[in-house]
Amino acid sequence: MSHPEIPEIDFDHHSPEYSADPWAANTALSRKCPVAHSSHYGGFYVVTGYEQVASVARRPEVFSSAHELPNTPGRPQGTIIPASTFRALPLEMDPPEFLEWRRALNTFFTPTAAKKLRPRIEAYTTWCLDQCVESGEIDLVMDLANAVPALLTLDIVGLSMDNWRVYAEAVHSLAYTPSDTPGYKTVEAGFAMLIKEVVETIPVRRANPGNDLISFLTRMEIGGEKIGDADIIAVCNAMIAGGMDTTTALLSSTFEHLDRNHDDRTRLIEHPEDIPRACEELLRYFTPVVCVGRTATEEARIDGATVRPGERVLISWAAANLDEKVFPDPLTIDFDRDTRKHAAFGIGAHRCIGRHLAQTDFQVVVGEVLRRLPDYRLVEGAAVRYPTVGQINGHVTMPARFTPGPRIGPAFETANDLFASFGEPR
């Protein structure tokens, strides 16, 4: 379909060209054509300017997040381009229904709840570091940045720790495997195994509720009625996908940055109180969730461009975070920058509900690495970035070496043993 009022660009957020330097691509787009159109994946608008991204994100009644729209039954759309077969709630839901779900779930994902989980995050981080600290070698992704969020997420959702490594790898692979590639079916099978455990756990929690998310969801009511199993599964789907690899991506990018920028590393070692501020600037620059999709429900305008009903729109949080009109000198990482407007957690009603957990995760893991492995160095040429950063911008693996140190935590053999030490049945 022709769109004469806006530029037509050859833009594919899953392409090797984009993955090679998304910062250059995003700054160029937000500066030259904050709204454009691409013919890839059936055609979609590319929105990269901060003002334009915010305009779309703040009109959920016009630009829908729904996994399926009423006029497209059986055809997934949702928040991923190209579409995913898994539905995520309440992420892929629109107001006013979305707002009732969000209010109900907010009671589980409060800043206070994240604060209470901090000792567990510290315990998981200590346990993961203890596995490697005596050897002087670690894979900062697989042994730590992927492991801690995975352990915490399984803990929060209410699943067994038995298969945590399998699940962590499944979610990790899902993040960088495009849904239109042959390998995606294999990745989906691993994720489906995780969702199968969610399905099997629901009746167990109905009979014997605990303090976990599944137990919370079995009691949660929408419109005066308890939600069904399908919706519980969809919420857990969103929590698992969002809770694991997004934080992993931010942590790995941070470790790479601190490896290359010793002044920033020294500052955070000497002034750990600056880690929360650094977190927000690194979120802006290394935006983990690069972009999300929307579907127009009616004819609408985006900065002069006419979008027709049913057309897809890609809003780029990563590009908005590099808009020089909002963030001067955007390609410079400055821990003293005013980052209050950064879009890494989204803008508008759908702003990330788990952001307090992500921030706490970051602060603990980065703080412990700088405390216990202060001289870590990445193995030259060994870090591997995602082959596609079209959805999540992160690393597959990141080997590093450091001066060996002592174990400091209890000698738990397994993650299940560690979880048991918290005194909660599972």
N, C-alpha and C positions, 0 to 999 in steps of 0.2 A: 504494500500500500504506500502511495506517495505522500510525503509530508512536506509540501513546498515551503512552508513558513519556518522550518528549522533545518539545520544541516543533517544530512545523512552521513553517518560515519561507519567505518568498518571496525566495530568495537565488540570484542568477545572477552568477557571478564574471566573466562576459563582458559584463554589462549596462553601459549608459552611466552608470547611477546608481552602480554600484560603482566604475567607472573615475574618476568625478568626485572621489571622496574615499575611496580604499580604507582609509586610516588610520582614519578615523572609523568605517567599517563594521567593520573588524577589531577595534578596541578595544572597540566595543560588543558584538560577538559573544563575544569571549574573556571579557568581564566578566559578561555576562548569561546566555549560553547557550553554553558551550564545546563542547557537542555538540548539534547540531540536525539537522533533515532538510529537504531541498528537493526539490520535485517536478520541477525542471528536468532536462533531458537524461536522461529516463527514471528520475529519482529517485536521490538520493545523500545520504549523511550529510555534514555539514559539521563538521569538527573544528578548533577554533580555539584552545582553551586549551593552554598550553605542556605541562602534564602529560599532557593527553589526546593531543596530537599525538605526544609522545615515546612514549606507551604503544602507539600504533598502529605508529609507525615501528620500534619495537624488537621487533615480533612479525611478522617477515616470513613465518613459517611459517603464520600465520593470515590476515594481510592481504597478499595477493600483489601483486607488481609485474609479473607476467608479461603479455606482450603478448597472448597467448591462453592460456586455461586449458584443460585436457584436456576438460572438459565443454562447452566453447564453441568448437569448431573453426571457423575461418574468421571469427570475430567478434572484431575487435580490442578490447582493453580497456586494458591497460597503465597507464601513469602519467599519461595526459592525459584529462581529462573536458571535452568529449566526446572520444572516442578518435581517435588519429591512425593513418593507414594505414602509417606508417613505423615499423619496429621498431628500437629502440635497445638495444645490448648494451654492457656487462652490466646496464645500468640496468633493463631490463624482463626480469629473470631473478630467480629466488629461490634461497636456500640449499637444499641444500648446493652445487648446481651453481654458483651465483653466486660462492661463496667461492673456488672453484678458479680461476674466471675473474679474479676481483679480485686474487688473489695473483699470477697471471701478469702481469696488466697493471700492477700496482704497480711492477714493475721499470722500466717506461717512464716512469711519472708520479711520480718521486720528487722530494723537495725539491732534491736535488742536480741533477737534470735541469732543473728550473725555473731554478736558479741559473746553469747553463751557458747557458741560452737568453736570459739577461738582456741580453747584448751585442746579440743580434739584435733583441730588443724595442726596445732603445735606437735601433738603426739604423732600424727601421721607423718609430718615432716621429719621429726627426729628419727622415727623408725626407718623411713626411706633413706635418709642420709647415713644412718648407722650401718646399712647394708654395704655401703661403699667407702666410708670414710677412712678405714684402715688400709685400703688398697691404693689410694691416691688416684683412682680412676672412677669416672662416673659418666653415664649418658644423661645429660641434664634434662633431656626430654623423657626418655623411656623410664629412667630410674627415679625421676623426681617430678618434673613439670606435668607429665601425664599421669603419674602415679598418685600424687597427693589429691588432685581434684577428683580422680576416679574413686579413690577410697572414700573421700568425703561425700561424694554424690551417692554412692551405694549406701553409705551410712544414713544419709538424710532421707533417701527414698524408702529405705527399709528392706533392702535386699541382702542376701548372704554375701560374705566376702570370699567365698570359696573360689569363684571364677573371676576375681577382679582383674587379673592380668588379661584374660581373654576378652572381657568386656571393655577394658580400657583400650586395647588394640583395635577392637571393632569400631568403637566410637571415634578413635583417632583416625582410622582409615576412612570412615564415612565422611569426615570433614574435608578431605582433599581428593575424593574420588567423584568426578562429575556424574550426575545421575543418568546421562545419556551415553555412558561408556560401558563396554562389555564387563569390565571388572566390578561394576557397581552392584550387580546381582550377588556376587560373592560377599561383598561388604554388607549388603542388606541382610544376607543370611545370618551373619554374625550378630548384627543389631537385632534381628528378629529373635535370636536365641535369648538375648537380654530381655526383650519385651515379653517373651514366653514366661520368663521367671516372674515378671510383674503380674501377668495374668494368674499364675499359680499362687502368688502371694496374697492376692486380694481377698479370697475367702478366708485365708488364715488370719488376716488382720481384722476382718469383720468379726470373727469369733473371739480373737484375743488381741485387741488393739494395744498399740504401744505409743511411742512419741514420734514416730516417723511420718513421712509424707503420705504413704499409702493409708495408714491408719487415720490420719487427718481427713483424707479424701473420702474414706468410707463413711465419715460422719457429716461431711460438708453438704449443705443444702443450697440449691438454686431454685428460686421461685417457690420455696416452701417444701420442696421435695429433694430427697437424697439423690445425688448423681449416680448414673449407672456405670457399669464396669468399663464400657467403651470410652467414656469420658475420663475415667480414672487413668486408663492406659494412655490416652492422648496427653494428659497433663504430665504424667511420668515421662513420656516420650520427650516433651519439651524440656523438662528439668534435666534429664540425662544428657541429651544432646547439648543443651546450653550450659550445663554445669561442668561438663568435662573439658571438651577440647577448646572452648573459647579461652578459658583461663590458661590452659596449656600453651596456647599460641602466644598470649601476652607474656607469659613467663619466659618462653624460649627467646622471643624477640628481645626481651629485657636483658637476658644473660648474654646474648650476642652483642648488644649495645655496650654493656658494661665491660665486656672483653676488649672492645675496640676503643673505649673512651675511659681512660684511667682516672681522669680528673673527676668524672661523675661517679666512678666507683669509689674513689677515695672519699668524696664528699659523703656518700651514703654509709660508708664504713664508719667514718668519724662522726657523722650526724644522722644516726638512724631515725631520728624524729622527722627527717625530711623524706622518708620513704613514702608516706601517704601522698605527699605533694608530687613526688616523682611518678608515682603510679598514675596520676591523672594526666600528666604530660605524656607519658609513654602510651597510655590508652589513646590519646589524641593522635600521636604519630604512628603507632603500630596498631591501629584499630583492628581488633581481632575479627569481629563480624563485619566484613567489608561492605556488604550491601544487602538489601532485602527487596523483595518484589511486592508490587501492589497491582490490582486490577481495577480499571475504571468501571464504575457502575452507571455512569451517565456522562454526557458530554461535559468536558471541563477544560479549563485553561491552566497551563503551567508556563508562566513567563512568556506569554504570547503564543505558545503552541497549543493547538486544539487537540485534545485527547478524546477519542470516541469510546462509547461503551464497549466493554470487552477487551480493550487494548491493555497491554501489559506495560508496567512502569517499573524501572529499576532505580531505586534511590540509593545513592552511595554515601554511607556514613564516612567511609575513609576519605573520599574526595571532599566532602563537606568540612572535614577536620583539617584540610589543607587549603581552605579558601583564604587567600591572603587578605580579603576584606575583613575577615573576622579574626584571623590569627596571623599577624604580621610576621614576615620571615618564617613561613610555615615549615620549611625543610630543616630548620634548626631546632634541636631538642634543648629546651630551656626549662629547667626545673622550677624557675621563678616566674614562669609565664602564668597569666590569668587563664585558666582552663575551664572556667565555670560553664562555658557554652559548648564544650566538646560534645560530639554526637556519638561517641563510642558505645554508649548504652541506649542509643536511640533518642528520638524526640517525640513528644506528644504522648498520647494515651498508652501506647504500646512500649513505653520505656522499660528497659530490662528489670524484671521483678527481682532477679537474683543478684543485682549489682552490689549489694552490701556484702554478700558472701564472697563475690569475686574480689572485691577490694581487700577483704580480710585475708583471703587465700594469698593474694599477691604480697601483702605486707609481711605475713609470717614466712612464706617460702623465701622471698628475696632476703629478708632480714637474717634468716638462719644460714643461707648460703654465704652471705657476706661475713657472718660471724664465724662459721666453721670452716669454710673453704675460701678465705679471703683472697688467696693468690691463684684461684682457678684460671686456667687458660684453655681455650678451645683448641682441640687438635686441628692443626692446619689442614684445611680442605676437607674435613670429615663431616661437617654439619651439612645436612640435606634439607633444603626448603621444600615445602609442598609443591608438587608439580603443577597444581592449579591453586591459585589464591582467590578464586572467584567467589568463594563463600567465606572461608576462614583463611586468614593469613598467618601461617605458622611454619613449624619445622617438623619433619619426620623424625629426625634423630640429631643429636648434638653431643658427641663425645668430648670429654674434657679431662684434664689432669690437674692435680693440685698436690700440695704437701700433705701427706697422710696425717690423720689425727685420731683421737680416741673415740670409741663409742661412748655415748652419754646416757642412753635410754635403757630401759629394761630389755632383756634379751628375749623378746617374743619370737617364736618360730614362724608364726603365720599371722596374716592380717586378722584372721578370726580370733586368734589369741589376744591380739591387741584390742580388738573391739570388745572382747569379753571383759577386759580390764576396766571398761567403763561401767560395768555393772548392770547392763541392760540385756534382757533376753532377746534372742533373734531367732 
